[in-house]
Amino acid sequence: MTQSFREFDDRVRRIQKKSRRAGGMRFTVDEYGNVRRRGARRFGLWRLTRGLVVLVAAIYLFKVIGFAFLGAAEFERRADILSEGARWERTVGRLMQVDPLTQELGSRLRPYIMHQ
């Protein structure tokens, strides 16, 4: 019995050695002892795209909540102040300019925000 385990371990080591040389392939042993070849896992473009979409949505939500909380005049005043600063502040100031969708969503959200 020990000999068969040793042979199996040798076989797995040979497979792993070959898989390192194969580059884009990954070898696994399934529940029946068969060696299966699969493509290596890669960081897909979908994950990156999904992350960027979530980031953009979070920034836009921050903008809408800020507009609803501060009101149109104060929000525009603060965006103008940002647009007079350093390079990154000017970029943020341009992103924080009021657009029609922000106005609409902010005006609908404003009655639900409790502030004094």
C-alpha positions in Angstrom: 0.0 0.0 0.0 2.8 2.4 0.8 4.4 1.7 -2.6 1.2 2.8 -4.4 1.1 6.0 -2.3 4.7 6.7 -3.2 4.0 6.1 -6.9 1.0 8.4 -6.7 3.0 11.1 -5.0 5.7 10.8 -7.7 3.1 11.1 -10.4 1.6 14.2 -8.8 5.1 15.8 -8.5 5.8 15.0 -12.2 2.5 16.6 -13.2 3.2 19.7 -11.1 6.6 20.0 -12.6 5.2 19.8 -16.1 2.5 22.4 -15.2 5.1 24.9 -14.1 6.8 24.5 -17.5 3.4 24.6 -19.3 2.9 28.3 -18.3 -0.8 28.9 -19.0 -2.1 25.5 -17.9 -3.0 24.1 -14.5 -3.3 20.4 -13.7 -5.5 19.0 -11.0 -6.4 15.5 -9.8 -10.1 14.9 -9.6 -12.0 12.7 -7.1 -11.4 9.7 -9.3 -7.7 10.1 -9.5 -7.8 11.4 -13.1 -5.5 14.2 -14.1 -7.4 17.2 -15.5 -5.9 20.0 -17.5 -7.4 23.5 -17.1 -6.4 27.0 -18.2 -4.7 29.0 -15.5 -6.8 31.5 -13.7 -6.3 35.0 -14.8 -7.5 38.4 -13.6 -10.3 38.9 -16.0 -11.3 42.1 -17.7 -14.8 41.7 -16.3 -13.5 42.1 -12.7 -11.6 45.2 -13.6 -14.6 46.7 -15.5 -17.0 45.8 -12.6 -14.7 47.5 -10.1 -14.5 50.7 -12.1 -18.3 50.8 -12.6 -18.8 50.4 -8.8 -16.2 53.1 -8.2 -17.9 55.6 -10.6 -21.3 54.8 -9.2 -20.1 55.4 -5.6 -18.5 58.7 -6.6 -21.8 59.8 -8.4 -23.8 58.7 -5.3 -21.6 60.9 -3.1 -22.1 63.8 -5.5 -25.9 63.3 -5.4 -26.1 63.0 -1.6 -23.8 66.1 -1.3 -26.1 68.1 -3.6 -29.2 67.0 -1.7 -27.7 67.8 1.6 -26.1 71.2 0.8 -28.6 72.5 -1.8 -27.9 73.9 -5.2 -26.3 77.2 -4.3 -23.9 75.9 -1.6 -23.0 72.9 -3.7 -22.1 75.1 -6.7 -20.2 77.5 -4.5 -18.0 74.7 -3.1 -17.4 73.3 -6.6 -16.3 76.7 -7.7 -13.9 77.0 -4.8 -12.5 73.6 -5.7 -12.0 74.7 -9.3 -9.7 77.5 -8.2 -7.2 75.2 -6.3 -4.4 72.9 -7.3 -4.6 70.5 -10.3 -6.3 67.6 -8.4 -8.7 70.1 -6.8 -9.6 71.5 -10.2 -10.2 68.0 -11.5 -12.5 67.3 -8.5 -14.2 70.6 -9.0 -15.0 69.7 -12.7 -16.4 66.3 -11.6 -18.5 68.0 -9.0 -20.2 70.4 -11.4 -24.0 70.1 -11.3 -25.5 68.2 -14.2 -29.3 67.6 -14.9 -29.3 64.0 -13.5 -27.6 65.2 -10.2 -30.2 68.0 -9.9 -33.1 65.6 -10.5 -31.9 62.9 -8.1 -30.8 65.4 -5.5 -34.1 67.2 -5.6 -35.9 63.9 -5.1 -33.6 62.8 -2.3 -33.7 66.2 -0.5 -37.0 65.6 1.4 -35.6 62.4 2.9 -32.5 64.0 4.3 -32.9 65.3 7.8 -30.7 68.4 8.5 -31.1 71.7 10.1 
